[in-house]
């Protein structure tokens, strides 16, 4: 009997492994490309929102790491952070979000639809990222059940959304947006502390306010404001500020690309 069979089986197995690896790599690149395309669409529509979601993603990753999430969990948190406000791109809401004047009750009700609208935009990706649409839908839920759209309470709110909620509020307080002035780090810390157990997950707040996490958050915030902008930001938040980079790419980063400190 010829002895070629084991070699042929071995060669076939190795060919299959190579093919499987190639397919997996392609699938990973395609999914990263899809997410980057969505992010590009956010940037193209509103660069301020594009910078905001990147900052929120950076803060959320710092908190997620401190909470002991593994790589998979961290990617999940990053995706929810990057796309939490995608519902604001809806035509019915764009004018409202670009209008700096105080919201009417009707406009406020319209604004409150953005988590659900975002979840609807992302629904086709649910087969690949089951946490994404759910996390985005829940980013304005509150720990005490008084949030929207579903009034979810405590740990019924997805972890990604609980993390992003703190990061989002922190950025909304410390970075000037069209409808609000930037406030100081200590004002932000106080606001997060006051939301402990009402708006936010108390354990995550304790973690966020711990010395180690807060100093990382502060460094990230200073980087985002830029060295010369610390004092300028309060009176001119519309100037472009450097946005943190994302952790996924559909093609490898060039060697010159800076690696975010995460
Ligand atoms: Fe939001």
Boltz pocket constraint, residues with backbone or C-beta under 6 A from the ligand:
constraints:
  - pocket:
      binder: B
      contacts: [[A, 84], [A, 85], [A, 114], [A, 139], [A, 140]]
      max_distance: 6.0
